[in-house]
Amino acid sequence: MAVTTDDDVTERVGQFEMRVCFGEPTPESEARWNRRADVLAAWLIELWERRQREIAERN
């Protein structure tokens, strides 16, 4: 994976040229990131709890 901090880097993919850059934060984008963080945290907690139950059942 290539990581760069140069905002003017354009990548060619087939016949397309692409450039990825950060947009200005908006209330909608902040809410979207917060929802993603909540969903990820809930998934990790569920996974951890499932593993804890499996360990408890084996003992």
CHARMM internal coordinates of N, CA and C (Angstrom, degrees):
IC EDIT
DIST 1 N 1 CA 1.4426
DIST 1 CA 1 C 1.5156
ANGL 1 N 1 CA 1 C 108.18
DIST 1 C 2 N 1.3030
ANGL 1 CA 1 C 2 N 116.28
DIHE 1 N 1 CA 1 C 2 N 128.85
DIST 2 N 2 CA 1.4558
ANGL 1 C 2 N 2 CA 121.20
DIHE 1 CA 1 C 2 N 2 CA 179.22
DIST 2 CA 2 C 1.5250
ANGL 2 N 2 CA 2 C 109.50
DIHE 1 C 2 N 2 CA 2 C -95.60
DIST 2 C 3 N 1.3067
ANGL 2 CA 2 C 3 N 115.16
DIHE 2 N 2 CA 2 C 3 N 133.02
DIST 3 N 3 CA 1.4617
ANGL 2 C 3 N 3 CA 120.67
DIHE 2 CA 2 C 3 N 3 CA 177.99
DIST 3 CA 3 C 1.5136
ANGL 3 N 3 CA 3 C 108.22
DIHE 2 C 3 N 3 CA 3 C -121.03
DIST 3 C 4 N 1.3131
ANGL 3 CA 3 C 4 N 115.87
DIHE 3 N 3 CA 3 C 4 N 132.68
DIST 4 N 4 CA 1.4609
ANGL 3 C 4 N 4 CA 119.76
DIHE 3 CA 3 C 4 N 4 CA 179.67
DIST 4 CA 4 C 1.5214
ANGL 4 N 4 CA 4 C 109.10
DIHE 3 C 4 N 4 CA 4 C -140.09
DIST 4 C 5 N 1.2990
ANGL 4 CA 4 C 5 N 115.91
DIHE 4 N 4 CA 4 C 5 N 152.59
DIST 5 N 5 CA 1.4621
ANGL 4 C 5 N 5 CA 120.05
DIHE 4 CA 4 C 5 N 5 CA 177.29
DIST 5 CA 5 C 1.5213
ANGL 5 N 5 CA 5 C 111.58
DIHE 4 C 5 N 5 CA 5 C -107.48
DIST 5 C 6 N 1.3149
ANGL 5 CA 5 C 6 N 116.41
DIHE 5 N 5 CA 5 C 6 N 1.36
DIST 6 N 6 CA 1.4621
ANGL 5 C 6 N 6 CA 120.53
DIHE 5 CA 5 C 6 N 6 CA -179.99
DIST 6 CA 6 C 1.5270
ANGL 6 N 6 CA 6 C 109.30
DIHE 5 C 6 N 6 CA 6 C -78.95
DIST 6 C 7 N 1.3343
ANGL 6 CA 6 C 7 N 117.53
DIHE 6 N 6 CA 6 C 7 N 117.60
DIST 7 N 7 CA 1.4598
ANGL 6 C 7 N 7 CA 121.72
DIHE 6 CA 6 C 7 N 7 CA -176.21
DIST 7 CA 7 C 1.5242
ANGL 7 N 7 CA 7 C 113.52
DIHE 6 C 7 N 7 CA 7 C -70.79
DIST 7 C 8 N 1.3150
ANGL 7 CA 7 C 8 N 118.10
DIHE 7 N 7 CA 7 C 8 N -16.47
DIST 8 N 8 CA 1.4546
ANGL 7 C 8 N 8 CA 120.67
DIHE 7 CA 7 C 8 N 8 CA -175.19
DIST 8 CA 8 C 1.5216
ANGL 8 N 8 CA 8 C 113.75
DIHE 7 C 8 N 8 CA 8 C -98.39
DIST 8 C 9 N 1.3274
ANGL 8 CA 8 C 9 N 117.54
DIHE 8 N 8 CA 8 C 9 N 15.49
DIST 9 N 9 CA 1.4638
ANGL 8 C 9 N 9 CA 120.54
DIHE 8 CA 8 C 9 N 9 CA -178.58
DIST 9 CA 9 C 1.5220
ANGL 9 N 9 CA 9 C 108.81
DIHE 8 C 9 N 9 CA 9 C -80.95
DIST 9 C 10 N 1.3190
ANGL 9 CA 9 C 10 N 115.98
DIHE 9 N 9 CA 9 C 10 N 126.96
DIST 10 N 10 CA 1.4588
ANGL 9 C 10 N 10 CA 122.18
DIHE 9 CA 9 C 10 N 10 CA 177.20
DIST 10 CA 10 C 1.5186
ANGL 10 N 10 CA 10 C 107.96
DIHE 9 C 10 N 10 CA 10 C -114.32
DIST 10 C 11 N 1.3250
ANGL 10 CA 10 C 11 N 116.34
DIHE 10 N 10 CA 10 C 11 N 132.29
DIST 11 N 11 CA 1.4615
ANGL 10 C 11 N 11 CA 121.84
DIHE 10 CA 10 C 11 N 11 CA 178.55
DIST 11 CA 11 C 1.5228
ANGL 11 N 11 CA 11 C 108.68
DIHE 10 C 11 N 11 CA 11 C -105.34
DIST 11 C 12 N 1.3186
ANGL 11 CA 11 C 12 N 116.09
DIHE 11 N 11 CA 11 C 12 N 139.62
DIST 12 N 12 CA 1.4555
ANGL 11 C 12 N 12 CA 120.55
DIHE 11 CA 11 C 12 N 12 CA 175.34
DIST 12 CA 12 C 1.5176
ANGL 12 N 12 CA 12 C 107.79
DIHE 11 C 12 N 12 CA 12 C -99.52
DIST 12 C 13 N 1.3335
ANGL 12 CA 12 C 13 N 115.55
DIHE 12 N 12 CA 12 C 13 N 126.10
DIST 13 N 13 CA 1.4585
ANGL 12 C 13 N 13 CA 122.35
DIHE 12 CA 12 C 13 N 13 CA 176.49
DIST 13 CA 13 C 1.5233
ANGL 13 N 13 CA 13 C 106.15
DIHE 12 C 13 N 13 CA 13 C -125.25
DIST 13 C 14 N 1.3421
ANGL 13 CA 13 C 14 N 115.61
DIHE 13 N 13 CA 13 C 14 N 105.76
DIST 14 N 14 CA 1.4577
ANGL 13 C 14 N 14 CA 119.27
DIHE 13 CA 13 C 14 N 14 CA -175.25
DIST 14 CA 14 C 1.5139
ANGL 14 N 14 CA 14 C 109.84
DIHE 13 C 14 N 14 CA 14 C 60.44
DIST 14 C 15 N 1.3085
ANGL 14 CA 14 C 15 N 116.21
DIHE 14 N 14 CA 14 C 15 N -125.18
DIST 15 N 15 CA 1.4597
ANGL 14 C 15 N 15 CA 120.02
DIHE 14 CA 14 C 15 N 15 CA -179.80
DIST 15 CA 15 C 1.5240
ANGL 15 N 15 CA 15 C 112.73
DIHE 14 C 15 N 15 CA 15 C -93.03
DIST 15 C 16 N 1.3252
ANGL 15 CA 15 C 16 N 117.05
DIHE 15 N 15 CA 15 C 16 N 6.24
DIST 16 N 16 CA 1.4584
ANGL 15 C 16 N 16 CA 121.42
DIHE 15 CA 15 C 16 N 16 CA -177.63
DIST 16 CA 16 C 1.5212
ANGL 16 N 16 CA 16 C 111.19
DIHE 15 C 16 N 16 CA 16 C -108.10
DIST 16 C 17 N 1.3025
ANGL 16 CA 16 C 17 N 115.91
DIHE 16 N 16 CA 16 C 17 N 145.43
DIST 17 N 17 CA 1.4595
ANGL 16 C 17 N 17 CA 122.12
DIHE 16 CA 16 C 17 N 17 CA 171.52
DIST 17 CA 17 C 1.5115
ANGL 17 N 17 CA 17 C 107.35
DIHE 16 C 17 N 17 CA 17 C -110.55
DIST 17 C 18 N 1.3356
ANGL 17 CA 17 C 18 N 116.86
DIHE 17 N 17 CA 17 C 18 N 130.91
DIST 18 N 18 CA 1.4606
ANGL 17 C 18 N 18 CA 120.94
DIHE 17 CA 17 C 18 N 18 CA -176.71
DIST 18 CA 18 C 1.5106
ANGL 18 N 18 CA 18 C 111.14
DIHE 17 C 18 N 18 CA 18 C -127.31
DIST 18 C 19 N 1.3136
ANGL 18 CA 18 C 19 N 113.85
DIHE 18 N 18 CA 18 C 19 N 147.79
DIST 19 N 19 CA 1.4542
ANGL 18 C 19 N 19 CA 120.89
DIHE 18 CA 18 C 19 N 19 CA 173.20
DIST 19 CA 19 C 1.5238
ANGL 19 N 19 CA 19 C 106.74
DIHE 18 C 19 N 19 CA 19 C -138.61
DIST 19 C 20 N 1.3045
ANGL 19 CA 19 C 20 N 116.53
DIHE 19 N 19 CA 19 C 20 N 129.10
DIST 20 N 20 CA 1.4536
ANGL 19 C 20 N 20 CA 121.68
DIHE 19 CA 19 C 20 N 20 CA 179.21
DIST 20 CA 20 C 1.5169
ANGL 20 N 20 CA 20 C 107.69
DIHE 19 C 20 N 20 CA 20 C -108.45
DIST 20 C 21 N 1.3166
ANGL 20 CA 20 C 21 N 115.52
DIHE 20 N 20 CA 20 C 21 N 128.95
DIST 21 N 21 CA 1.4562
ANGL 20 C 21 N 21 CA 119.75
DIHE 20 CA 20 C 21 N 21 CA 178.66
DIST 21 CA 21 C 1.5244
ANGL 21 N 21 CA 21 C 108.76
DIHE 20 C 21 N 21 CA 21 C -144.85
DIST 21 C 22 N 1.3143
ANGL 21 CA 21 C 22 N 115.31
DIHE 21 N 21 CA 21 C 22 N 161.13
DIST 22 N 22 CA 1.4560
ANGL 21 C 22 N 22 CA 121.20
DIHE 21 CA 21 C 22 N 22 CA 180.00
DIST 22 CA 22 C 1.5221
ANGL 22 N 22 CA 22 C 109.85
DIHE 21 C 22 N 22 CA 22 C -79.00
DIST 22 C 23 N 1.3223
ANGL 22 CA 22 C 23 N 115.06
DIHE 22 N 22 CA 22 C 23 N 138.43
DIST 23 N 23 CA 1.4512
ANGL 22 C 23 N 23 CA 120.80
DIHE 22 CA 22 C 23 N 23 CA 174.09
DIST 23 CA 23 C 1.5239
ANGL 23 N 23 CA 23 C 109.36
DIHE 22 C 23 N 23 CA 23 C -93.46
DIST 23 C 24 N 1.2967
ANGL 23 CA 23 C 24 N 114.60
DIHE 23 N 23 CA 23 C 24 N 168.76
DIST 24 N 24 CA 1.4599
ANGL 23 C 24 N 24 CA 119.87
DIHE 23 CA 23 C 24 N 24 CA 176.71
DIST 24 CA 24 C 1.5251
ANGL 24 N 24 CA 24 C 109.22
DIHE 23 C 24 N 24 CA 24 C -69.26
DIST 24 C 25 N 1.3259
ANGL 24 CA 24 C 25 N 117.46
DIHE 24 N 24 CA 24 C 25 N 138.37
DIST 25 N 25 CA 1.4644
ANGL 24 C 25 N 25 CA 118.76
DIHE 24 CA 24 C 25 N 25 CA 177.86
DIST 25 CA 25 C 1.5301
ANGL 25 N 25 CA 25 C 111.00
DIHE 24 C 25 N 25 CA 25 C -65.50
DIST 25 C 26 N 1.3174
ANGL 25 CA 25 C 26 N 114.63
DIHE 25 N 25 CA 25 C 26 N 142.28
DIST 26 N 26 CA 1.4627
ANGL 25 C 26 N 26 CA 121.44
DIHE 25 CA 25 C 26 N 26 CA 176.69
DIST 26 CA 26 C 1.5178
ANGL 26 N 26 CA 26 C 107.55
DIHE 25 C 26 N 26 CA 26 C -128.47
DIST 26 C 27 N 1.3081
ANGL 26 CA 26 C 27 N 118.64
DIHE 26 N 26 CA 26 C 27 N 164.15
DIST 27 N 27 CA 1.4653
ANGL 26 C 27 N 27 CA 119.67
DIHE 26 CA 26 C 27 N 27 CA 176.02
DIST 27 CA 27 C 1.5389
ANGL 27 N 27 CA 27 C 112.09
DIHE 26 C 27 N 27 CA 27 C -57.33
DIST 27 C 28 N 1.3320
ANGL 27 CA 27 C 28 N 116.64
DIHE 27 N 27 CA 27 C 28 N -36.28
DIST 28 N 28 CA 1.4643
ANGL 27 C 28 N 28 CA 120.28
DIHE 27 CA 27 C 28 N 28 CA 178.97
DIST 28 CA 28 C 1.5256
ANGL 28 N 28 CA 28 C 111.43
DIHE 27 C 28 N 28 CA 28 C -67.20
DIST 28 C 29 N 1.3308
ANGL 28 CA 28 C 29 N 117.24
DIHE 28 N 28 CA 28 C 29 N -41.82
DIST 29 N 29 CA 1.4626
ANGL 28 C 29 N 29 CA 119.32
DIHE 28 CA 28 C 29 N 29 CA -179.62
DIST 29 CA 29 C 1.5274
ANGL 29 N 29 CA 29 C 110.86
DIHE 28 C 29 N 29 CA 29 C -68.96
DIST 29 C 30 N 1.3254
ANGL 29 CA 29 C 30 N 117.22
DIHE 29 N 29 CA 29 C 30 N -36.42
DIST 30 N 30 CA 1.4676
ANGL 29 C 30 N 30 CA 120.46
DIHE 29 CA 29 C 30 N 30 CA 176.26
DIST 30 CA 30 C 1.5221
ANGL 30 N 30 CA 30 C 110.21
DIHE 29 C 30 N 30 CA 30 C -62.68
DIST 30 C 31 N 1.3245
ANGL 30 CA 30 C 31 N 116.94
DIHE 30 N 30 CA 30 C 31 N -44.26
DIST 31 N 31 CA 1.4678
ANGL 30 C 31 N 31 CA 120.71
DIHE 30 CA 30 C 31 N 31 CA 179.14
DIST 31 CA 31 C 1.5173
ANGL 31 N 31 CA 31 C 110.67
DIHE 30 C 31 N 31 CA 31 C -63.64
DIST 31 C 32 N 1.3322
ANGL 31 CA 31 C 32 N 116.95
DIHE 31 N 31 CA 31 C 32 N -39.64
DIST 32 N 32 CA 1.4694
ANGL 31 C 32 N 32 CA 121.28
DIHE 31 CA 31 C 32 N 32 CA 179.13
DIST 32 CA 32 C 1.5243
ANGL 32 N 32 CA 32 C 110.74
DIHE 31 C 32 N 32 CA 32 C -62.76
DIST 32 C 33 N 1.3366
ANGL 32 CA 32 C 33 N 117.62
DIHE 32 N 32 CA 32 C 33 N -45.38
DIST 33 N 33 CA 1.4572
ANGL 32 C 33 N 33 CA 120.83
DIHE 32 CA 32 C 33 N 33 CA 178.79
DIST 33 CA 33 C 1.5199
ANGL 33 N 33 CA 33 C 111.29
DIHE 32 C 33 N 33 CA 33 C -64.67
DIST 33 C 34 N 1.3455
ANGL 33 CA 33 C 34 N 117.25
DIHE 33 N 33 CA 33 C 34 N -37.97
DIST 34 N 34 CA 1.4546
ANGL 33 C 34 N 34 CA 119.92
DIHE 33 CA 33 C 34 N 34 CA 177.64
DIST 34 CA 34 C 1.5209
ANGL 34 N 34 CA 34 C 111.33
DIHE 33 C 34 N 34 CA 34 C -64.68
DIST 34 C 35 N 1.3408
ANGL 34 CA 34 C 35 N 117.75
DIHE 34 N 34 CA 34 C 35 N -41.27
DIST 35 N 35 CA 1.4672
ANGL 34 C 35 N 35 CA 120.88
DIHE 34 CA 34 C 35 N 35 CA 177.35
DIST 35 CA 35 C 1.5206
ANGL 35 N 35 CA 35 C 110.41
DIHE 34 C 35 N 35 CA 35 C -63.12
DIST 35 C 36 N 1.3234
ANGL 35 CA 35 C 36 N 116.83
DIHE 35 N 35 CA 35 C 36 N -42.35
DIST 36 N 36 CA 1.4654
ANGL 35 C 36 N 36 CA 119.91
DIHE 35 CA 35 C 36 N 36 CA 179.20
DIST 36 CA 36 C 1.5199
ANGL 36 N 36 CA 36 C 110.83
DIHE 35 C 36 N 36 CA 36 C -61.82
DIST 36 C 37 N 1.3204
ANGL 36 CA 36 C 37 N 117.03
DIHE 36 N 36 CA 36 C 37 N -42.21
DIST 37 N 37 CA 1.4600
ANGL 36 C 37 N 37 CA 120.87
DIHE 36 CA 36 C 37 N 37 CA 178.73
DIST 37 CA 37 C 1.5248
ANGL 37 N 37 CA 37 C 110.55
DIHE 36 C 37 N 37 CA 37 C -63.74
DIST 37 C 38 N 1.3375
ANGL 37 CA 37 C 38 N 117.20
DIHE 37 N 37 CA 37 C 38 N -41.65
DIST 38 N 38 CA 1.4639
ANGL 37 C 38 N 38 CA 120.83
DIHE 37 CA 37 C 38 N 38 CA 178.62
DIST 38 CA 38 C 1.5223
ANGL 38 N 38 CA 38 C 111.65
DIHE 37 C 38 N 38 CA 38 C -63.22
DIST 38 C 39 N 1.3256
ANGL 38 CA 38 C 39 N 116.93
DIHE 38 N 38 CA 38 C 39 N -43.92
DIST 39 N 39 CA 1.4623
ANGL 38 C 39 N 39 CA 121.28
DIHE 38 CA 38 C 39 N 39 CA -179.77
DIST 39 CA 39 C 1.5238
ANGL 39 N 39 CA 39 C 110.34
DIHE 38 C 39 N 39 CA 39 C -65.03
DIST 39 C 40 N 1.3147
ANGL 39 CA 39 C 40 N 117.21
DIHE 39 N 39 CA 39 C 40 N -43.33
DIST 40 N 40 CA 1.4614
ANGL 39 C 40 N 40 CA 120.67
DIHE 39 CA 39 C 40 N 40 CA 178.73
DIST 40 CA 40 C 1.5223
ANGL 40 N 40 CA 40 C 111.25
DIHE 39 C 40 N 40 CA 40 C -63.30
DIST 40 C 41 N 1.3186
ANGL 40 CA 40 C 41 N 117.12
DIHE 40 N 40 CA 40 C 41 N -43.99
DIST 41 N 41 CA 1.4612
ANGL 40 C 41 N 41 CA 120.66
DIHE 40 CA 40 C 41 N 41 CA 179.03
DIST 41 CA 41 C 1.5263
ANGL 41 N 41 CA 41 C 110.64
DIHE 40 C 41 N 41 CA 41 C -62.74
DIST 41 C 42 N 1.3323
ANGL 41 CA 41 C 42 N 117.81
DIHE 41 N 41 CA 41 C 42 N -43.04
DIST 42 N 42 CA 1.4666
ANGL 41 C 42 N 42 CA 121.05
DIHE 41 CA 41 C 42 N 42 CA 178.70
DIST 42 CA 42 C 1.5166
ANGL 42 N 42 CA 42 C 110.73
DIHE 41 C 42 N 42 CA 42 C -62.18
DIST 42 C 43 N 1.3330
ANGL 42 CA 42 C 43 N 117.81
DIHE 42 N 42 CA 42 C 43 N -41.56
DIST 43 N 43 CA 1.4553
ANGL 42 C 43 N 43 CA 121.51
DIHE 42 CA 42 C 43 N 43 CA 179.02
DIST 43 CA 43 C 1.5271
ANGL 43 N 43 CA 43 C 111.04
DIHE 42 C 43 N 43 CA 43 C -63.93
DIST 43 C 44 N 1.3253
ANGL 43 CA 43 C 44 N 116.82
DIHE 43 N 43 CA 43 C 44 N -43.85
DIST 44 N 44 CA 1.4610
ANGL 43 C 44 N 44 CA 120.02
DIHE 43 CA 43 C 44 N 44 CA 179.51
DIST 44 CA 44 C 1.5224
ANGL 44 N 44 CA 44 C 111.86
DIHE 43 C 44 N 44 CA 44 C -64.52
DIST 44 C 45 N 1.3271
ANGL 44 CA 44 C 45 N 117.27
DIHE 44 N 44 CA 44 C 45 N -40.53
DIST 45 N 45 CA 1.4663
ANGL 44 C 45 N 45 CA 120.53
DIHE 44 CA 44 C 45 N 45 CA 177.88
DIST 45 CA 45 C 1.5257
ANGL 45 N 45 CA 45 C 110.10
DIHE 44 C 45 N 45 CA 45 C -63.95
DIST 45 C 46 N 1.3386
ANGL 45 CA 45 C 46 N 117.12
DIHE 45 N 45 CA 45 C 46 N -43.49
DIST 46 N 46 CA 1.4642
ANGL 45 C 46 N 46 CA 120.48
DIHE 45 CA 45 C 46 N 46 CA 179.24
DIST 46 CA 46 C 1.5224
ANGL 46 N 46 CA 46 C 110.88
DIHE 45 C 46 N 46 CA 46 C -62.27
DIST 46 C 47 N 1.3092
ANGL 46 CA 46 C 47 N 117.00
DIHE 46 N 46 CA 46 C 47 N -41.61
DIST 47 N 47 CA 1.4624
ANGL 46 C 47 N 47 CA 121.42
DIHE 46 CA 46 C 47 N 47 CA 178.68
DIST 47 CA 47 C 1.5241
ANGL 47 N 47 CA 47 C 110.76
DIHE 46 C 47 N 47 CA 47 C -63.55
DIST 47 C 48 N 1.3296
ANGL 47 CA 47 C 48 N 116.71
DIHE 47 N 47 CA 47 C 48 N -45.19
DIST 48 N 48 CA 1.4596
ANGL 47 C 48 N 48 CA 121.24
DIHE 47 CA 47 C 48 N 48 CA 178.86
DIST 48 CA 48 C 1.5241
ANGL 48 N 48 CA 48 C 110.49
DIHE 47 C 48 N 48 CA 48 C -61.92
DIST 48 C 49 N 1.3434
ANGL 48 CA 48 C 49 N 117.80
DIHE 48 N 48 CA 48 C 49 N -44.99
DIST 49 N 49 CA 1.4632
ANGL 48 C 49 N 49 CA 121.31
DIHE 48 CA 48 C 49 N 49 CA -179.95
DIST 49 CA 49 C 1.5264
ANGL 49 N 49 CA 49 C 111.02
DIHE 48 C 49 N 49 CA 49 C -63.54
DIST 49 C 50 N 1.3245
ANGL 49 CA 49 C 50 N 117.27
DIHE 49 N 49 CA 49 C 50 N -39.87
DIST 50 N 50 CA 1.4663
ANGL 49 C 50 N 50 CA 120.54
DIHE 49 CA 49 C 50 N 50 CA 177.84
DIST 50 CA 50 C 1.5214
ANGL 50 N 50 CA 50 C 110.58
DIHE 49 C 50 N 50 CA 50 C -62.03
DIST 50 C 51 N 1.3221
ANGL 50 CA 50 C 51 N 117.16
DIHE 50 N 50 CA 50 C 51 N -43.87
DIST 51 N 51 CA 1.4700
ANGL 50 C 51 N 51 CA 120.72
DIHE 50 CA 50 C 51 N 51 CA 178.76
DIST 51 CA 51 C 1.5285
ANGL 51 N 51 CA 51 C 110.67
DIHE 50 C 51 N 51 CA 51 C -63.52
DIST 51 C 52 N 1.3191
ANGL 51 CA 51 C 52 N 116.80
DIHE 51 N 51 CA 51 C 52 N -39.58
DIST 52 N 52 CA 1.4621
ANGL 51 C 52 N 52 CA 120.49
DIHE 51 CA 51 C 52 N 52 CA 179.13
DIST 52 CA 52 C 1.5322
ANGL 52 N 52 CA 52 C 110.33
DIHE 51 C 52 N 52 CA 52 C -64.09
DIST 52 C 53 N 1.3370
ANGL 52 CA 52 C 53 N 117.55
DIHE 52 N 52 CA 52 C 53 N -40.67
DIST 53 N 53 CA 1.4718
ANGL 52 C 53 N 53 CA 120.96
DIHE 52 CA 52 C 53 N 53 CA 177.35
DIST 53 CA 53 C 1.5155
ANGL 53 N 53 CA 53 C 110.59
DIHE 52 C 53 N 53 CA 53 C -63.89
DIST 53 C 54 N 1.3441
ANGL 53 CA 53 C 54 N 117.04
DIHE 53 N 53 CA 53 C 54 N -43.23
DIST 54 N 54 CA 1.4639
ANGL 53 C 54 N 54 CA 120.49
DIHE 53 CA 53 C 54 N 54 CA 179.50
DIST 54 CA 54 C 1.5194
ANGL 54 N 54 CA 54 C 110.97
DIHE 53 C 54 N 54 CA 54 C -61.46
DIST 54 C 55 N 1.3139
ANGL 54 CA 54 C 55 N 117.51
DIHE 54 N 54 CA 54 C 55 N -41.58
DIST 55 N 55 CA 1.4628
ANGL 54 C 55 N 55 CA 121.37
DIHE 54 CA 54 C 55 N 55 CA 178.38
DIST 55 CA 55 C 1.5204
ANGL 55 N 55 CA 55 C 110.48
DIHE 54 C 55 N 55 CA 55 C -65.10
DIST 55 C 56 N 1.3434
ANGL 55 CA 55 C 56 N 116.81
DIHE 55 N 55 CA 55 C 56 N -42.79
DIST 56 N 56 CA 1.4630
ANGL 55 C 56 N 56 CA 120.61
DIHE 55 CA 55 C 56 N 56 CA -179.82
DIST 56 CA 56 C 1.5350
ANGL 56 N 56 CA 56 C 110.54
DIHE 55 C 56 N 56 CA 56 C -65.24
DIST 56 C 57 N 1.3104
ANGL 56 CA 56 C 57 N 118.41
DIHE 56 N 56 CA 56 C 57 N -37.09
DIST 57 N 57 CA 1.4668
ANGL 56 C 57 N 57 CA 121.21
DIHE 56 CA 56 C 57 N 57 CA 179.94
DIST 57 CA 57 C 1.5191
ANGL 57 N 57 CA 57 C 112.05
DIHE 56 C 57 N 57 CA 57 C -68.96
DIST 57 C 58 N 1.3216
ANGL 57 CA 57 C 58 N 117.42
DIHE 57 N 57 CA 57 C 58 N -30.72
DIST 58 N 58 CA 1.4713
ANGL 57 C 58 N 58 CA 121.29
DIHE 57 CA 57 C 58 N 58 CA 179.27
DIST 58 CA 58 C 1.5177
ANGL 58 N 58 CA 58 C 111.92
DIHE 57 C 58 N 58 CA 58 C -74.53
DIST 58 C 59 N 1.3214
ANGL 58 CA 58 C 59 N 117.96
DIHE 58 N 58 CA 58 C 59 N -24.75
DIST 59 N 59 CA 1.4688
ANGL 58 C 59 N 59 CA 121.35
DIHE 58 CA 58 C 59 N 59 CA -176.39
DIST 59 CA 59 C 1.4844
ANGL 59 N 59 CA 59 C 112.19
DIHE 58 C 59 N 59 CA 59 C -90.46
END
COOR INIT
IC SEED 1 N 1 CA 1 C
IC BUILD
